[in-house]
Every structure is written in C-alpha cells, then in structure tokens.
Amino acid sequence: MSTAADPATTPRWHRVCALADLKDDTALGTEIEGVPVCVVRAGEHVYAVRDECSHADVQLSQGEVENGKIECWLHGSQFDLASGKALTLPAIDPVPAYAVTIDGDDVLVDVAHSNLERG
C-alpha cells in the first residue's frame, strides 16, 4: 500500500502577498499558474476566487467588496467570496473559489483545486 500523496488532490500552495498587504474589504488581482485570481480580506477571513466575472470577461478585483461579497463593476453581478456562487443577475454561473491558507504573514492560494471541481 502506497503512502505517497496523490498529486491530483495534494494542494499546490502559491504565495500571493503578505497578509499585512491586504486591506480589509479590498480586492487584489494577481495571476497564479496562468489563472487570474482575486484575493480579498474580509475581516478575519481571506478569500480567493477567479478574477473573471462569469457573465462578462472583466476583472472582479476591480469591483466593490462588502459583507463577504464582491460586485462586478460592469453590470453589478455579485458573488459570494466563500463559495463563488452568483448572488445577483445578470450572472447565473458561479466563479471558482480557491483554498487559502495563512502561513505566518504569507497568504497562500491553491488554484489547482477549485470548489467547482470538488463539487
């Protein structure tokens, strides 16, 4: 019996920024492994979702953050930061949400496994 970790399910953490660099209710756009990622600090929580509205090809990181939601600046669609679920029209499809962990002052994100892949 093998005890080696399965690479398909093992997180691949990437440092995005220092926790101190994330201001509350402000989004940071970045790219990890070619994936556009929007990282948000909301109170004590840090979230990461795909930095692309599911309704229009625009960056969510340019939108407003409030009460655990991010709003697309173009048409006003809102997404839940924890789940990526579309909360308001015109978006109906969710955006992928990614696992985030804090290691010391480092914010780490795993884009290899989104909530949409986990079901």
N, C-alpha and C positions, 0 to 999 in steps of 0.2 A: 504494500500500500504506500503510495507516494504522499509525502507531506509537503511537497512543493506547492507554493501558491499558484493558483490559476491566473495567468496573465489577463485573461478576459474579464476577470472580476476584481483583480487587485487594483486599488486606486493608484493613479499616477499624479501625484501632487506637484503643482507648479506654484512657485512664489509669485504673487501678483504685486504686493506692496506691503508696507508696514501698516499695522493696524492704526497707528497714530496718524497716518496719512489720509485715512478715510474719515471725512467729516460726516456727522450724523445727517441722515436724510439727503445725502448727496451721492450721485452715481459716478463711478469711474469706468470708462470704457478702455478695454485692452484686448489683446489677442493672445490666445494660447493654442499652440499646435495648429494654427490656421483658423481657429474658431473665434469669432468675435464674442467677447464676454463682457457683461455689465456687472460690476461688483458694487454692492450697496451696503452701507452700515445703517441699520435702523435700531437705535437704542443699543441694547446689548447684543444684538444679532447681526451677523454678516451673511449676506445672500449673494448668489451668483446665478444669473440667467443669461441666455443667449442675447447678445446685444443687437437684436434684429426683431422688429415687430413682425408678428405672424400675419398681419394684414397688409403691411406695406414695407418695402425694403428701406427702412430708416432705423437709425440707432436709438435704442431705448435709453441709453446712457445720456442722451440729450434732453430727456424728459424730466418731469417733476416727480419727486418721491415724497410720499406721505402715508402714514398709517399702514406700513407694510406692503404698499402698492407702488408701482411705477406706471406713469402715464406716458403714452407715446405722444410726442409733441405735434405730430402731423394731423392725426384725426381724433385724438383723445381716448383711444383704447387704453384700458387699464389692465394690468396683470398683477397677480398675487406673487410677491417675491419668493415666498416659501415653496410654492408649487409650480409657478409658471402659468397657472390657469388664467385664461382670458376672463375678465370680470365684466367688461362692458363692450358693446358694439363700437365700431364695426368689426373688431377682431372676434373670431369664434374659436380659433385654434390656440392651444397653449404654446408657450415658448419653453424650450428645455431649461430645467433648473439643475444646477450642478452642486455637488457636495463641496462644502467649505469647512476648513479646519484652521484653527489658530495655533501656531507653534511659537511660543514666546511672543514676539511682536510681529511675526510674519503671518500674512494672510495667504493661505494655500488653497488652490482650487483644483478639482479633478474634472476635466472636461471629457475624459474617456467614457464616463458613465453618467448619463443624464437620467432624470426621473422618468422621462418618456420611454427609455429603454428598460427601466426597472418595472414599469407598469403601474 
